[in-house]
Amino acid sequence: MAARSSNDFQLVIPERGERVKINSGSTLTVSCHLSPALTAVDMEITWFGEMSCICAYKNREMTQSVGYEGRASLFINDLPRGNVSLRVADFRESDLGVYICRVISRNETQQITVNVAEEGKQFTHSTDAPVAPAICTLGCKTNVNMP
């Protein structure tokens, strides 16, 4: 069995089926952390939606894709503690779907998938029209270690 390097990490998200209440226009947080809690300041962090990149952090700079300008961000001040969570402001129904977080360090790439879906008539993340608070269910797939 090979020894793990001190830079080895995994991506961790809340338990499958976590319910989150969210209102249209409010802020959604898709939680994701490094385990162990290594600093992510010098890592490359990218969040993807089903069709495209949502936001990317590389070389200590943050970029957002069209449609997410001013809405998508990371918790930059929490990167030293391994927090790579995505924050999406002004939640909309179009924000529902699959989210993929990919983190690249010098020696390793980890990726995890989170599904933000509606539950009945209640949403996991976002709606365009104002509605009462929604119940969201966050589902996940297992970690993928990419060579």
C-alpha positions as CSV (number, residue, x, y, z in Angstrom):
1,M,0.0,0.0,0.0
2,A,1.4,3.4,-1.0
3,A,1.9,6.1,1.6
4,R,-0.4,9.1,1.2
5,S,1.3,12.4,0.5
6,S,0.6,15.4,2.7
7,N,-1.2,17.0,-0.2
8,D,-3.7,14.2,-0.7
9,F,-7.3,15.3,-0.1
10,Q,-10.9,14.4,-0.8
11,L,-13.9,16.6,-1.5
12,V,-16.6,16.3,1.1
13,I,-20.2,17.5,0.8
14,P,-23.2,17.3,3.3
15,E,-25.0,14.0,3.5
16,R,-27.1,12.9,0.6
17,G,-30.7,14.1,0.7
18,E,-29.9,17.2,2.8
19,R,-32.9,19.5,2.6
20,V,-32.4,23.2,2.1
21,K,-35.1,25.9,2.2
22,I,-34.6,28.7,-0.3
23,N,-36.6,31.6,-1.7
24,S,-36.5,32.9,-5.3
25,G,-34.0,35.7,-5.3
26,S,-32.1,34.6,-2.2
27,T,-28.6,33.0,-2.0
28,L,-28.0,29.3,-2.4
29,T,-24.8,27.7,-1.0
30,V,-23.6,24.4,-2.4
31,S,-21.3,23.3,0.4
32,C,-18.1,21.5,-0.4
33,H,-14.9,21.2,1.7
34,L,-11.4,19.6,1.5
35,S,-10.7,16.8,3.8
36,P,-8.4,17.1,5.6
37,A,-8.9,20.8,5.9
38,L,-6.0,21.9,3.7
39,T,-5.6,25.4,2.4
40,A,-7.1,25.8,-1.1
41,V,-5.6,29.2,-1.7
42,D,-3.1,28.0,-4.3
43,M,-5.4,25.3,-5.8
44,E,-7.5,25.6,-9.0
45,I,-11.2,25.4,-8.1
46,T,-13.9,25.2,-10.8
47,W,-17.6,24.8,-10.5
48,F,-19.5,23.6,-13.5
49,G,-23.2,23.4,-14.3
50,E,-24.8,20.9,-16.7
51,M,-23.8,23.0,-19.8
52,S,-20.8,25.2,-18.8
53,C,-18.4,26.6,-16.3
54,I,-20.1,28.7,-13.6
55,C,-17.0,30.1,-11.9
56,A,-13.3,29.4,-11.6
57,Y,-10.6,30.3,-9.2
58,K,-7.0,30.1,-10.4
59,N,-3.8,32.0,-9.5
60,R,-5.8,33.7,-6.8
61,E,-8.2,35.2,-9.3
62,M,-11.9,34.6,-9.6
63,T,-13.8,34.5,-12.9
64,Q,-17.6,34.1,-13.5
65,S,-19.3,32.8,-16.7
66,V,-22.0,34.7,-18.6
67,G,-25.3,34.5,-16.6
68,Y,-23.4,34.2,-13.3
69,E,-21.6,37.6,-13.3
70,G,-22.2,39.1,-9.9
71,R,-24.1,35.9,-8.8
72,A,-21.6,33.1,-8.4
73,S,-18.7,33.2,-6.0
74,L,-16.5,31.2,-3.6
75,F,-15.9,32.0,0.1
76,I,-12.5,33.4,-0.6
77,N,-11.7,34.2,3.1
78,D,-12.5,30.5,3.9
79,L,-10.1,29.0,1.3
80,P,-7.3,28.7,3.9
81,R,-9.6,26.4,5.9
82,G,-10.4,24.2,2.8
83,N,-13.9,25.6,2.2
84,V,-14.5,25.5,-1.6
85,S,-18.3,25.9,-1.4
86,L,-20.2,27.7,-4.2
87,R,-22.5,30.6,-3.5
88,V,-25.1,31.5,-6.1
89,A,-27.0,34.8,-5.4
90,D,-30.4,35.7,-6.9
91,F,-31.5,32.0,-7.0
92,R,-33.6,31.1,-10.1
93,E,-35.4,28.0,-11.3
94,S,-32.8,27.9,-14.1
95,D,-30.2,27.2,-11.4
96,L,-31.6,23.8,-10.8
97,G,-29.5,20.9,-12.0
98,V,-26.2,19.2,-11.7
99,Y,-23.2,21.0,-10.2
100,I,-19.7,19.7,-10.4
101,C,-16.8,20.9,-8.3
102,R,-13.3,20.2,-9.5
103,V,-10.3,21.0,-7.4
104,I,-6.8,20.7,-8.8
105,S,-3.6,20.8,-6.6
106,R,-0.1,20.3,-7.9
107,N,-0.3,16.5,-7.5
108,E,-4.0,15.6,-7.5
109,T,-7.4,16.3,-9.0
110,Q,-10.6,15.6,-7.2
111,Q,-14.1,16.0,-8.5
112,I,-17.6,15.7,-6.9
113,T,-21.1,16.0,-8.3
114,V,-24.1,17.6,-6.5
115,N,-27.6,17.5,-7.8
116,V,-29.9,20.4,-7.0
117,A,-33.4,19.3,-7.8
118,E,-37.0,20.3,-7.0
119,E,-39.0,18.2,-4.6
120,G,-42.6,18.1,-5.6
121,K,-43.5,21.7,-6.1
122,Q,-40.7,22.9,-3.9
123,F,-37.3,23.6,-5.3
124,T,-33.8,22.6,-4.4
125,H,-32.3,25.8,-5.8
126,S,-34.0,28.8,-7.5
127,T,-37.1,30.0,-9.2
128,D,-37.6,32.9,-11.5
129,A,-41.0,33.9,-10.0
130,P,-41.4,34.9,-6.3
131,V,-42.6,31.9,-4.3
132,A,-42.8,30.8,-0.7
133,P,-39.7,29.2,0.8
134,A,-38.8,26.1,-1.0
135,I,-37.5,22.8,0.3
136,C,-34.4,21.7,-1.6
137,T,-32.8,18.3,-1.7
138,L,-29.1,18.1,-2.3
139,G,-28.0,14.7,-3.7
140,C,-24.5,13.6,-4.5
141,K,-22.4,11.1,-6.3
142,T,-19.3,9.7,-4.9
143,N,-15.9,11.4,-5.1
144,V,-13.9,10.8,-8.2
145,N,-10.1,10.8,-8.1
146,M,-8.8,11.8,-11.5
147,P,-5.2,10.9,-12.4
